[in-house]
Amino acid sequence: MTAAPHVGQDSPRRELGGFLRAHRALLAPADVGLPATPRRRTAGLRREEVAALSGVSVAWYTWLEQGRVDTSRQVLDAVARTLRMDEAAHAHALTLAGFTPAHSPTRTPTHPTHPLQPMLDAWPTSPALLLTSAFDILAWNKAYATLWPDPADVPPDRRNLLLLLTTDPGHQSTLPTWQPLTLALYRHFRTRADREPPTSRSARVTELLRDECPDLAAWWGCRSVGDFTSHDIELTTPAGELAPYEATLLLTSEPRDGCILVQTPARSRLHPSPRPSSL
């Protein structure tokens, strides 16, 4: 991304910059999981905080707010997540940047849900997650929140499956032998991440993994890749017992390069039912 020539005040890029500044001013550090800081001269997050949480440089984000650069949809999505935009605001930001929103609802629901949420909810005994290509968690079902730590209790900027599996004691308690599954998922992640730009969310997740899990440096330095197939795992139930599950990854068309991780109780193999197919 490079700086663009000066444009007029009525440029959509200028409008986008003003829109981002307005949303930045509405947030406090605590809203995005940052510690409180001494009194600030202006309200809202600092530009460097938004840049760090979005995986871009401070200089580039400053140019974005000044209307001096174009942006990719992926980066704008990351900025919108950082600024806690609702569906309508996110769609407006995409429009200002010249992108066509995936859908433009006439009203924003009180609790926005992903179009694939009904599919996740249709698996009452199979914990399931909807993931982006960077393995950020977009949606989950009740079965997942019952067996695993509830993603709703995790700050959105930390709601990443790889990050949680490698750093969160609650996730490692649910899956005591977490390393084989996590490494297989990371290899799948790498097949997509290596094709994305340095400012992508995947690049940011890679940085976080390296910084927060230095004891797994051999993983992060390995160049091995491979599509995830399925894995047999044992999960700790609320009763404290280990139960066998099969973890399967289903590819999705939306989000692009995203997937659903569904964990099917092994006992269901005794009474086969139609398995969900790739989307």
Backbone as CSV, one residue per row, in Angstrom:
resi,resn,N_x,N_y,N_z,CA_x,CA_y,CA_z,C_x,C_y,C_z
1,MET,0.832,-1.189,0.000,0.000,0.000,0.000,0.868,1.241,0.000
2,THR,0.610,2.179,-0.855,1.408,3.377,-0.979,0.525,4.601,-0.871
3,ALA,1.154,5.706,-0.501,0.400,6.948,-0.370,-0.104,7.380,-1.727
4,ALA,-1.318,7.906,-1.768,-1.929,8.343,-3.017,-1.836,9.847,-3.130
5,PRO,-2.016,10.388,-4.342,-2.006,11.839,-4.505,-3.098,12.480,-3.671
6,HIS,-2.909,13.769,-3.392,-3.906,14.508,-2.599,-5.258,14.501,-3.312
7,VAL,-6.302,14.324,-2.540,-7.647,14.320,-3.096,-8.497,15.332,-2.351
8,GLY,-9.613,15.695,-2.947,-10.467,16.716,-2.376,-11.173,16.270,-1.126
9,GLN,-11.703,17.242,-0.413,-12.371,16.954,0.845,-13.610,16.108,0.665
10,ASP,-14.200,16.101,-0.551,-15.416,15.337,-0.756,-15.112,13.921,-1.225
11,SER,-13.853,13.536,-1.266,-13.486,12.192,-1.696,-14.027,11.158,-0.722
12,PRO,-14.498,10.018,-1.233,-14.944,8.944,-0.323,-13.851,8.515,0.640
13,ARG,-12.583,8.615,0.217,-11.505,8.238,1.121,-11.448,9.177,2.317
14,ARG,-11.683,10.466,2.070,-11.733,11.421,3.178,-12.918,11.120,4.085
15,GLU,-14.036,10.775,3.469,-15.225,10.431,4.258,-14.947,9.196,5.103
16,LEU,-14.257,8.216,4.517,-13.919,7.006,5.266,-13.019,7.349,6.445
17,GLY,-12.024,8.200,6.211,-11.132,8.596,7.290,-11.876,9.257,8.438
18,GLY,-12.802,10.153,8.115,-13.589,10.796,9.154,-14.479,9.813,9.894
19,PHE,-15.002,8.852,9.153,-15.859,7.827,9.751,-15.063,6.982,10.749
20,LEU,-13.829,6.616,10.370,-12.989,5.824,11.269,-12.606,6.629,12.505
21,ARG,-12.280,7.921,12.315,-11.924,8.758,13.464,-13.080,8.860,14.452
22,ALA,-14.300,8.988,13.914,-15.470,9.112,14.785,-15.671,7.847,15.614
23,HIS,-15.477,6.690,15.003,-15.644,5.437,15.749,-14.504,5.234,16.739
24,ARG,-13.300,5.662,16.377,-12.165,5.549,17.301,-12.411,6.368,18.563
25,ALA,-13.043,7.531,18.400,-13.298,8.413,19.537,-14.330,7.843,20.507
26,LEU,-15.117,6.884,20.059,-16.181,6.322,20.896,-15.681,5.237,21.841
27,LEU,-14.451,4.734,21.619,-13.960,3.587,22.373,-12.976,3.994,23.458
28,ALA,-13.021,3.274,24.573,-12.046,3.420,25.641,-11.114,2.215,25.604
29,PRO,-9.914,2.319,26.161,-9.000,1.169,26.155,-9.631,-0.110,26.696
30,ALA,-10.424,0.020,27.756,-11.050,-1.172,28.351,-11.997,-1.870,27.383
31,ASP,-12.560,-1.118,26.438,-13.503,-1.700,25.478,-12.833,-2.722,24.559
32,VAL,-11.509,-2.599,24.395,-10.791,-3.507,23.497,-9.773,-4.346,24.250
33,GLY,-9.927,-4.434,25.570,-9.062,-5.293,26.368,-7.718,-4.694,26.718
34,LEU,-7.547,-3.364,26.576,-6.288,-2.710,26.916,-6.349,-2.161,28.338
35,PRO,-5.214,-2.089,29.027,-5.219,-1.548,30.389,-5.499,-0.051,30.387
36,ALA,-6.013,0.418,31.498,-6.279,1.847,31.634,-4.963,2.619,31.616
37,THR,-4.988,3.820,31.066,-3.800,4.662,30.968,-4.081,6.009,31.622
38,PRO,-3.031,6.795,31.890,-3.256,8.132,32.486,-4.184,8.967,31.618
39,ARG,-4.647,10.046,32.190,-5.607,10.928,31.518,-5.149,11.273,30.109
40,ARG,-6.069,11.194,29.153,-5.751,11.458,27.757,-6.252,12.838,27.358
41,ARG,-5.525,13.448,26.433,-5.912,14.784,25.993,-7.183,14.755,25.154
42,THR,-7.404,13.648,24.443,-8.610,13.511,23.617,-9.308,12.204,23.954
43,ALA,-10.597,12.143,23.664,-11.371,10.939,23.958,-11.045,9.835,22.959
44,GLY,-11.255,8.609,23.400,-11.132,7.490,22.480,-9.773,6.827,22.473
45,LEU,-9.632,5.838,21.574,-8.369,5.133,21.414,-7.371,6.001,20.666
46,ARG,-6.099,5.710,20.874,-5.057,6.357,20.089,-4.896,5.625,18.762
47,ARG,-4.363,6.330,17.779,-4.160,5.702,16.475,-3.243,4.489,16.563
48,GLU,-2.196,4.593,17.390,-1.263,3.469,17.490,-1.927,2.234,18.094
49,GLU,-2.919,2.445,18.955,-3.630,1.313,19.545,-4.498,0.618,18.497
50,VAL,-5.208,1.407,17.702,-6.028,0.828,16.631,-5.135,0.106,15.629
51,ALA,-4.008,0.711,15.283,-3.093,0.100,14.318,-2.575,-1.239,14.826
52,ALA,-2.152,-1.287,16.087,-1.608,-2.529,16.643,-2.652,-3.630,16.681
53,LEU,-3.868,-3.290,17.101,-4.928,-4.295,17.190,-5.392,-4.756,15.813
54,SER,-5.193,-3.933,14.791,-5.638,-4.273,13.440,-4.540,-4.909,12.602
55,GLY,-3.318,-4.930,13.134,-2.227,-5.562,12.409,-1.638,-4.708,11.301
56,VAL,-1.666,-3.368,11.449,-1.086,-2.472,10.440,-0.139,-1.503,11.140
57,SER,0.677,-0.792,10.359,1.605,0.177,10.935,0.859,1.447,11.334
58,VAL,1.441,2.169,12.294,0.830,3.424,12.740,0.798,4.429,11.594
59,ALA,1.892,4.487,10.831,1.950,5.451,9.724,0.858,5.169,8.703
60,TRP,0.690,3.884,8.371,-0.310,3.556,7.355,-1.715,3.850,7.865
61,TYR,-1.993,3.519,9.142,-3.332,3.790,9.666,-3.586,5.297,9.709
62,THR,-2.555,6.078,10.040,-2.700,7.535,10.027,-3.076,8.022,8.634
63,TRP,-2.407,7.491,7.611,-2.731,7.860,6.227,-4.159,7.458,5.874
64,LEU,-4.598,6.308,6.392,-5.955,5.850,6.113,-6.967,6.850,6.663
65,GLU,-6.752,7.319,7.893,-7.669,8.296,8.478,-7.584,9.648,7.761
66,GLN,-6.447,9.935,7.151,-6.274,11.191,6.430,-6.759,11.100,4.979
67,GLY,-7.211,9.905,4.558,-7.695,9.738,3.202,-6.598,9.720,2.152
68,ARG,-5.393,9.304,2.540,-4.253,9.340,1.625,-3.916,7.985,1.011
69,VAL,-4.567,6.903,1.457,-4.262,5.576,0.927,-5.545,4.808,0.644
70,ASP,-5.440,3.871,-0.277,-6.499,2.900,-0.476,-6.238,1.726,0.457
71,THR,-7.228,0.907,0.671,-7.080,-0.231,1.567,-7.699,-1.471,0.958
72,SER,-7.219,-2.621,1.398,-7.849,-3.875,0.989,-9.070,-4.120,1.860
73,ARG,-9.965,-4.926,1.349,-11.167,-5.247,2.134,-10.792,-5.990,3.414
74,GLN,-9.800,-6.862,3.325,-9.398,-7.662,4.483,-8.900,-6.769,5.619
75,VAL,-8.072,-5.761,5.265,-7.551,-4.862,6.286,-8.671,-4.001,6.859
76,LEU,-9.574,-3.527,5.997,-10.683,-2.719,6.492,-11.582,-3.543,7.410
77,ASP,-11.758,-4.826,7.112,-12.519,-5.705,7.999,-11.858,-5.769,9.373
78,ALA,-10.511,-5.874,9.379,-9.785,-5.945,10.651,-9.944,-4.646,11.443
79,VAL,-9.876,-3.506,10.759,-10.056,-2.220,11.433,-11.477,-2.104,11.986
80,ALA,-12.454,-2.565,11.199,-13.847,-2.508,11.650,-14.047,-3.360,12.900
81,ARG,-13.399,-4.530,12.957,-13.498,-5.366,14.161,-12.867,-4.652,15.354
82,THR,-11.709,-4.046,15.140,-11.037,-3.335,16.230,-11.900,-2.206,16.767
83,LEU,-12.565,-1.488,15.865,-13.391,-0.348,16.264,-14.790,-0.756,16.707
84,ARG,-15.039,-2.064,16.802,-16.310,-2.595,17.304,-17.506,-2.073,16.506
85,MET,-17.343,-1.979,15.183,-18.448,-1.525,14.346,-19.538,-2.582,14.293
86,ASP,-20.790,-2.149,14.332,-21.875,-3.087,14.129,-22.010,-3.342,12.623
87,GLU,-22.956,-4.172,12.257,-23.065,-4.600,10.871,-23.341,-3.428,9.924
88,ALA,-24.190,-2.513,10.348,-24.524,-1.385,9.492,-23.317,-0.462,9.296
89,ALA,-22.578,-0.185,10.375,-21.399,0.681,10.276,-20.313,0.026,9.429
90,HIS,-20.143,-1.275,9.622,-19.149,-2.009,8.828,-19.495,-1.922,7.344
91,ALA,-20.769,-2.126,7.010,-21.199,-2.058,5.618,-20.968,-0.661,5.045
92,HIS,-21.204,0.376,5.864,-20.998,1.751,5.391,-19.524,2.019,5.121
93,ALA,-18.652,1.521,6.001,-17.210,1.699,5.798,-16.763,1.007,4.512
94,LEU,-17.283,-0.181,4.253,-16.934,-0.894,3.020,-17.389,-0.108,1.794
95,THR,-18.573,0.460,1.880,-19.095,1.238,0.746,-18.221,2.454,0.470
96,LEU,-17.800,3.160,1.528,-16.934,4.331,1.364,-15.594,3.952,0.741
97,ALA,-15.142,2.724,1.026,-13.858,2.262,0.488,-13.997,1.693,-0.918
98,GLY,-15.237,1.639,-1.432,-15.444,1.156,-2.787,-15.751,-0.316,-2.902
99,PHE,-16.049,-0.958,-1.769,-16.381,-2.373,-1.775,-17.890,-2.550,-1.640
100,THR,-18.379,-3.674,-2.131,-19.790,-4.013,-2.007,-19.975,-4.882,-0.780
101,PRO,-20.714,-4.425,0.228,-20.941,-5.258,1.416,-21.569,-6.592,1.033
102,ALA,-21.273,-7.609,1.832,-21.833,-8.935,1.562,-23.350,-8.895,1.562
103,HIS,-23.924,-8.087,2.432,-25.364,-7.884,2.451,-25.645,-6.566,3.153
104,SER,-26.743,-5.942,2.818,-27.094,-4.648,3.409,-28.471,-4.735,4.035
105,PRO,-28.556,-5.171,5.269,-29.855,-5.326,5.920,-30.538,-3.985,6.124
106,THR,-31.843,-3.998,6.109,-32.599,-2.763,6.329,-32.524,-2.338,7.788
107,ARG,-32.208,-3.266,8.649,-32.005,-2.907,10.045,-30.947,-3.830,10.628
108,THR,-30.264,-3.359,11.629,-29.237,-4.158,12.275,-29.853,-4.895,13.455
109,PRO,-29.793,-6.219,13.486,-30.373,-6.947,14.607,-29.671,-6.611,15.912
110,THR,-30.404,-6.758,17.001,-29.822,-6.474,18.304,-28.615,-7.349,18.566
111,HIS,-28.695,-8.630,18.162,-27.589,-9.551,18.310,-27.262,-10.112,16.921
112,PRO,-26.387,-9.428,16.155,-26.090,-9.873,14.793,-25.565,-11.302,14.783
113,THR,-26.034,-12.093,13.833,-25.586,-13.472,13.709,-25.133,-13.720,12.283
114,HIS,-24.268,-14.700,12.139,-23.765,-15.065,10.819,-24.806,-15.926,10.112
115,PRO,-24.886,-15.853,8.774,-25.850,-16.682,8.046,-25.702,-18.177,8.313
116,LEU,-24.506,-18.622,8.708,-24.302,-20.048,8.972,-24.635,-20.441,10.415
117,GLN,-25.068,-19.464,11.238,-25.395,-19.790,12.623,-26.468,-20.874,12.746
118,PRO,-27.534,-20.863,11.933,-28.539,-21.931,12.040,-27.948,-23.313,11.812
119,MET,-26.954,-23.419,10.930,-26.323,-24.719,10.711,-25.581,-25.164,11.970
120,LEU,-24.847,-24.255,12.598,-24.144,-24.618,13.824,-25.138,-25.053,14.901
121,ASP,-26.246,-24.315,15.006,-27.240,-24.622,16.034,-27.964,-25.935,15.781
122,ALA,-27.896,-26.429,14.546,-28.570,-27.696,14.212,-27.797,-28.905,14.718
123,TRP,-26.600,-28.679,15.284,-25.807,-29.780,15.839,-25.804,-29.673,17.360
124,PRO,-26.857,-30.127,18.027,-26.992,-29.908,19.468,-25.970,-30.657,20.320
125,THR,-25.376,-31.733,19.800,-24.401,-32.494,20.591,-22.991,-32.401,20.017
126,SER,-22.823,-31.606,18.970,-21.514,-31.490,18.316,-21.003,-30.058,18.422
127,PRO,-20.032,-29.800,19.292,-19.477,-28.454,19.394,-18.942,-27.990,18.034
128,ALA,-19.273,-26.770,17.643,-18.878,-26.282,16.323,-18.527,-24.808,16.383
129,LEU,-17.515,-24.428,15.594,-17.044,-23.046,15.486,-16.999,-22.639,14.028
130,LEU,-17.344,-21.408,13.745,-17.123,-20.831,12.426,-15.885,-19.952,12.527
131,LEU,-14.891,-20.211,11.659,-13.595,-19.551,11.740,-13.261,-18.810,10.450
132,THR,-12.530,-17.718,10.579,-11.988,-17.042,9.404,-10.728,-17.771,8.957
133,SER,-10.130,-17.315,7.862,-8.886,-17.933,7.403,-7.768,-17.742,8.422
134,ALA,-7.875,-16.701,9.268,-6.884,-16.461,10.321,-7.232,-17.197,11.609
135,PHE,-8.309,-17.994,11.570,-8.793,-18.768,12.713,-9.382,-17.890,13.813
136,ASP,-9.808,-16.665,13.465,-10.621,-15.888,14.392,-12.005,-16.529,14.468
137,ILE,-12.595,-16.537,15.658,-13.889,-17.174,15.885,-15.002,-16.177,15.570
138,LEU,-15.824,-16.507,14.570,-16.937,-15.651,14.172,-18.251,-16.059,14.832
139,ALA,-18.447,-17.360,15.014,-19.719,-17.861,15.561,-19.476,-19.226,16.180
140,TRP,-20.397,-19.644,17.053,-20.293,-20.938,17.717,-21.677,-21.363,18.147
141,ASN,-21.821,-22.629,18.515,-23.126,-23.109,18.960,-23.134,-23.367,20.468
142,LYS,-24.308,-23.684,20.982,-24.458,-23.897,22.423,-23.643,-25.087,22.894
143,ALA,-23.555,-26.116,22.055,-22.770,-27.296,22.424,-21.311,-26.919,22.657
144,TYR,-20.808,-25.986,21.858,-19.413,-25.564,22.038,-19.246,-24.790,23.347
145,ALA,-20.134,-23.825,23.584,-20.027,-22.999,24.777,-20.249,-23.805,26.054
146,THR,-20.918,-24.956,25.952,-21.147,-25.816,27.111,-19.898,-26.626,27.445
147,LEU,-19.207,-27.101,26.415,-18.059,-27.988,26.631,-16.748,-27.215,26.761
148,TRP,-16.579,-26.194,25.928,-15.367,-25.383,25.930,-15.622,-24.061,26.663
149,PRO,-14.563,-23.306,26.999,-14.786,-21.945,27.515,-15.592,-21.131,26.503
150,ASP,-16.584,-20.410,26.983,-17.486,-19.663,26.100,-16.736,-18.526,25.403
151,PRO,-16.702,-18.501,24.063,-16.017,-17.399,23.357,-16.572,-16.027,23.707
152,ALA,-17.837,-15.978,24.145,-18.427,-14.687,24.511,-17.703,-14.048,25.690
153,ASP,-17.012,-14.856,26.488,-16.288,-14.336,27.648,-14.869,-13.896,27.297
154,VAL,-14.494,-14.038,26.034,-13.144,-13.689,25.581,-13.202,-12.358,24.841
155,PRO,-12.304,-11.409,25.121,-12.295,-10.148,24.356,-12.201,-10.453,22.858
156,PRO,-12.965,-9.761,22.034,-12.995,-10.070,20.600,-11.626,-10.127,19.932
157,ASP,-10.689,-9.249,20.325,-9.382,-9.245,19.687,-8.534,-10.444,20.090
158,ARG,-8.968,-11.185,21.121,-8.268,-12.402,21.556,-9.043,-13.652,21.163
159,ARG,-10.144,-13.480,20.466,-11.029,-14.598,20.138,-10.501,-15.320,18.891
160,ASN,-9.341,-15.950,19.043,-8.683,-16.673,17.961,-8.372,-18.081,18.445
161,LEU,-8.765,-19.085,17.684,-8.653,-20.465,18.156,-7.206,-20.869,18.409
162,LEU,-6.291,-20.530,17.502,-4.891,-20.904,17.700,-4.320,-20.232,18.943
163,LEU,-4.638,-18.975,19.131,-4.139,-18.241,20.289,-4.695,-18.832,21.584
164,LEU,-5.971,-19.194,21.579,-6.589,-19.753,22.778,-6.040,-21.144,23.101
165,LEU,-5.856,-21.968,22.088,-5.353,-23.322,22.330,-3.921,-23.315,22.866
166,THR,-3.143,-22.321,22.478,-1.737,-22.296,22.892,-1.471,-21.476,24.147
167,THR,-2.429,-20.634,24.569,-2.151,-19.752,25.710,-3.172,-19.844,26.837
168,ASP,-4.353,-20.385,26.586,-5.422,-20.334,27.591,-5.518,-21.643,28.372
169,PRO,-5.334,-21.596,29.702,-5.416,-22.823,30.514,-6.772,-23.514,30.412
170,GLY,-7.860,-22.731,30.250,-9.178,-23.343,30.146,-9.318,-24.220,28.913
171,HIS,-8.777,-23.761,27.795,-8.827,-24.569,26.571,-7.935,-25.805,26.693
172,GLN,-6.779,-25.644,27.310,-5.874,-26.782,27.460,-6.400,-27.781,28.482
173,SER,-7.212,-27.308,29.426,-7.852,-28.221,30.363,-8.954,-29.023,29.665
174,THR,-9.680,-28.372,28.751,-10.724,-29.079,28.006,-10.126,-30.113,27.070
175,LEU,-8.976,-29.792,26.470,-8.283,-30.711,25.565,-6.877,-30.934,26.117
176,PRO,-6.721,-31.874,27.081,-5.410,-32.062,27.728,-4.279,-32.347,26.733
177,THR,-4.552,-33.140,25.724,-3.536,-33.396,24.694,-3.809,-32.458,23.519
178,TRP,-3.546,-31.161,23.745,-3.912,-30.128,22.785,-2.886,-29.957,21.669
179,GLN,-1.661,-30.440,21.881,-0.604,-30.159,20.916,-0.843,-30.780,19.530
180,PRO,-1.199,-32.065,19.401,-1.359,-32.631,18.051,-2.430,-31.924,17.222
181,LEU,-3.584,-31.652,17.825,-4.656,-30.967,17.090,-4.228,-29.552,16.721
182,THR,-3.616,-28.844,17.667,-3.220,-27.462,17.421,-2.183,-27.376,16.312
183,LEU,-1.214,-28.274,16.309,-0.192,-28.254,15.264,-0.803,-28.541,13.900
184,ALA,-1.747,-29.477,13.840,-2.418,-29.783,12.568,-3.221,-28.576,12.081
185,LEU,-3.896,-27.881,13.008,-4.646,-26.678,12.633,-3.710,-25.569,12.174
186,TYR,-2.553,-25.448,12.841,-1.599,-24.412,12.451,-1.060,-24.661,11.045
187,ARG,-0.803,-25.905,10.694,-0.345,-26.214,9.338,-1.402,-25.815,8.308
188,HIS,-2.663,-26.063,8.630,-3.754,-25.652,7.744,-3.782,-24.123,7.638
189,PHE,-3.644,-23.446,8.766,-3.607,-21.984,8.804,-2.481,-21.454,7.920
190,ARG,-1.311,-22.092,7.987,-0.146,-21.625,7.226,-0.374,-21.705,5.719
191,THR,-1.145,-22.683,5.263,-1.383,-22.802,3.822,-2.100,-21.574,3.283
192,ARG,-2.870,-20.888,4.123,-3.564,-19.668,3.712,-2.750,-18.424,4.072
193,ALA,-2.154,-18.417,5.270,-1.462,-17.229,5.766,-0.287,-16.836,4.881
194,ASP,0.409,-17.798,4.329,1.582,-17.480,3.516,1.222,-16.766,2.223
195,ARG,-0.051,-16.795,1.829,-0.469,-16.133,0.594,-1.005,-14.718,0.861
196,GLU,-1.054,-14.324,2.131,-1.659,-13.052,2.487,-0.598,-11.977,2.744
197,PRO,-0.956,-10.699,2.608,0.023,-9.612,2.758,0.484,-9.447,4.201
198,PRO,1.618,-8.755,4.400,2.167,-8.558,5.751,1.228,-7.812,6.692
199,THR,0.256,-7.079,6.138,-0.669,-6.322,6.984,-1.932,-7.113,7.328
200,SER,-1.993,-8.369,6.933,-3.213,-9.161,7.128,-3.375,-9.565,8.583
201,ARG,-4.582,-9.978,8.908,-4.860,-10.482,10.251,-4.069,-11.761,10.506
202,SER,-3.888,-12.596,9.492,-3.103,-13.827,9.658,-1.674,-13.508,10.066
203,ALA,-1.091,-12.462,9.467,0.266,-12.061,9.842,0.310,-11.594,11.293
204,ARG,-0.731,-10.883,11.708,-0.800,-10.425,13.098,-0.916,-11.602,14.062
205,VAL,-1.740,-12.588,13.707,-1.883,-13.781,14.554,-0.544,-14.506,14.658
206,THR,0.172,-14.611,13.554,1.486,-15.263,13.563,2.429,-14.542,14.521
207,GLU,2.416,-13.207,14.505,3.258,-12.431,15.412,2.888,-12.691,16.872
208,LEU,1.582,-12.733,17.148,1.127,-12.974,18.519,1.554,-14.354,19.005
209,LEU,1.436,-15.347,18.138,1.832,-16.702,18.517,3.324,-16.759,18.845
210,ARG,4.136,-16.116,18.031,5.582,-16.118,18.262,5.941,-15.361,19.536
211,ASP,5.248,-14.240,19.781,5.565,-13.435,20.960,5.088,-14.085,22.248
212,GLU,3.905,-14.693,22.222,3.305,-15.205,23.451,3.624,-16.669,23.721
213,CYS,4.122,-17.381,22.714,4.453,-18.802,22.894,5.869,-19.083,22.392
214,PRO,6.885,-18.435,22.993,8.257,-18.660,22.516,8.730,-20.091,22.696
215,ASP,8.114,-20.829,23.646,8.503,-22.219,23.841,8.082,-23.104,22.671
216,LEU,7.231,-22.585,21.782,6.816,-23.330,20.595,7.483,-22.756,19.342
217,ALA,8.663,-22.186,19.519,9.373,-21.566,18.391,9.602,-22.540,17.253
218,ALA,9.791,-23.813,17.584,10.009,-24.811,16.530,8.779,-24.934,15.635
219,TRP,7.587,-24.746,16.195,6.364,-24.780,15.393,6.326,-23.586,14.450
220,TRP,6.532,-22.391,15.030,6.382,-21.171,14.242,7.460,-21.060,13.158
221,GLY,8.614,-21.690,13.381,9.673,-21.648,12.377,9.571,-22.739,11.337
222,CYS,8.719,-23.720,11.574,8.583,-24.831,10.635,7.827,-24.372,9.388
223,ARG,8.261,-24.827,8.231,7.608,-24.435,6.983,6.606,-25.481,6.507
224,SER,6.339,-26.474,7.337,5.409,-27.530,6.949,3.986,-26.986,6.825
225,VAL,3.277,-27.394,5.779,1.884,-27.013,5.577,1.077,-28.264,5.250
226,GLY,-0.236,-28.139,5.315,-1.091,-29.266,4.966,-2.523,-29.007,5.339
227,ASP,-3.447,-29.381,4.459,-4.861,-29.216,4.761,-5.270,-30.158,5.882
228,PHE,-6.048,-29.622,6.817,-6.542,-30.415,7.939,-7.571,-31.420,7.428
229,THR,-7.467,-32.662,7.884,-8.461,-33.679,7.507,-9.399,-33.903,8.690
230,SER,-9.065,-34.825,9.551,-9.847,-35.034,10.775,-8.913,-35.604,11.833
231,HIS,-9.294,-35.398,13.088,-8.475,-35.866,14.209,-9.373,-36.452,15.290
232,ASP,-8.930,-37.541,15.879,-9.591,-38.093,17.057,-9.029,-37.384,18.285
233,ILE,-9.913,-36.872,19.130,-9.492,-36.143,20.323,-10.318,-36.609,21.517
234,GLU,-9.855,-36.283,22.709,-10.599,-36.556,23.938,-10.793,-35.244,24.680
235,LEU,-12.041,-34.897,24.932,-12.380,-33.643,25.577,-12.888,-33.890,26.994
236,THR,-12.564,-32.967,27.892,-13.023,-33.065,29.277,-14.452,-32.555,29.371
237,THR,-15.367,-33.386,29.822,-16.771,-33.009,29.934,-16.986,-32.187,31.207
238,PRO,-18.142,-31.500,31.332,-18.432,-30.762,32.566,-18.379,-31.640,33.802
239,ALA,-18.565,-32.961,33.647,-18.492,-33.873,34.789,-17.061,-34.250,35.125
240,GLY,-16.103,-33.762,34.339,-14.705,-34.059,34.612,-14.192,-35.331,33.970
241,GLU,-14.989,-35.946,33.104,-14.574,-37.177,32.443,-14.087,-36.886,31.030
242,LEU,-13.208,-37.764,30.510,-12.740,-37.632,29.140,-13.696,-38.356,28.200
243,ALA,-14.092,-37.689,27.130,-15.008,-38.283,26.153,-14.387,-38.174,24.761
244,PRO,-14.500,-39.240,23.955,-13.902,-39.217,22.616,-14.753,-38.428,21.609
245,TYR,-14.080,-37.643,20.798,-14.716,-36.877,19.724,-13.866,-36.991,18.465
246,GLU,-14.499,-36.728,17.338,-13.776,-36.601,16.082,-13.897,-35.158,15.604
247,ALA,-12.759,-34.495,15.417,-12.739,-33.110,14.960,-12.578,-33.087,13.447
248,THR,-13.494,-32.401,12.770,-13.491,-32.320,11.308,-13.582,-30.860,10.885
249,LEU,-12.851,-30.518,9.830,-12.858,-29.153,9.325,-13.616,-29.108,8.004
250,LEU,-14.637,-28.248,7.942,-15.438,-28.071,6.739,-15.146,-26.703,6.144
251,LEU,-14.808,-26.654,4.869,-14.484,-25.389,4.229,-15.757,-24.619,3.898
252,THR,-15.677,-23.288,3.943,-16.826,-22.437,3.645,-16.463,-21.454,2.534
253,SER,-17.473,-20.968,1.842,-17.246,-19.940,0.824,-17.342,-18.541,1.418
254,GLU,-17.990,-18.400,2.564,-18.123,-17.111,3.246,-18.027,-17.349,4.755
255,PRO,-16.976,-16.875,5.440,-15.958,-16.001,4.877,-15.014,-16.733,3.928
256,ARG,-14.385,-15.986,3.038,-13.462,-16.570,2.067,-12.321,-17.278,2.792
257,ASP,-12.063,-18.520,2.377,-11.030,-19.363,2.982,-11.322,-19.676,4.446
258,GLY,-12.564,-19.452,4.867,-12.937,-19.784,6.227,-13.297,-21.257,6.354
259,CYS,-13.712,-21.656,7.559,-14.024,-23.065,7.786,-14.885,-23.208,9.039
260,ILE,-15.475,-24.381,9.176,-16.199,-24.755,10.378,-15.470,-25.937,11.004
261,LEU,-15.135,-25.822,12.265,-14.547,-26.933,13.011,-15.655,-27.562,13.840
262,VAL,-16.036,-28.777,13.475,-17.109,-29.467,14.185,-16.531,-30.701,14.877
263,GLN,-16.941,-30.916,16.122,-16.444,-32.043,16.922,-17.610,-32.986,17.208
264,THR,-17.558,-34.148,16.584,-18.661,-35.101,16.663,-18.390,-36.144,17.733
265,PRO,-19.317,-36.354,18.670,-19.114,-37.393,19.678,-18.855,-38.743,19.018
266,ALA,-17.845,-39.458,19.490,-17.477,-40.732,18.863,-18.587,-41.755,18.955
267,ARG,-19.439,-41.656,19.976,-20.510,-42.631,20.125,-21.512,-42.565,18.975
268,SER,-21.536,-41.404,18.258,-22.465,-41.283,17.146,-22.112,-42.224,16.017
269,ARG,-20.885,-42.766,16.028,-20.499,-43.691,14.974,-21.251,-45.017,15.100
270,LEU,-21.750,-45.296,16.321,-22.509,-46.533,16.492,-23.859,-46.441,15.805
271,HIS,-24.356,-45.208,15.653,-25.643,-44.968,15.001,-25.423,-43.917,13.939
272,PRO,-24.863,-44.291,12.805,-24.466,-43.305,11.798,-25.633,-42.406,11.378
273,SER,-25.295,-41.160,11.201,-26.256,-40.196,10.665,-25.553,-39.445,9.545
274,PRO,-26.298,-38.776,8.664,-25.656,-38.075,7.561,-24.634,-37.071,8.079
275,ARG,-23.398,-37.172,7.575,-22.345,-36.256,7.947,-22.443,-34.976,7.127
276,PRO,-22.206,-33.814,7.759,-22.213,-32.576,6.985,-21.091,-32.589,5.965
277,SER,-21.364,-32.075,4.787,-20.364,-32.033,3.728,-19.757,-30.655,3.639
278,SER,-18.666,-30.542,2.873,-18.018,-29.247,2.690,-18.985,-28.277,2.053
279,LEU,-18.879,-27.025,2.428,-19.795,-26.005,1.944,-19.260,-25.401,0.664
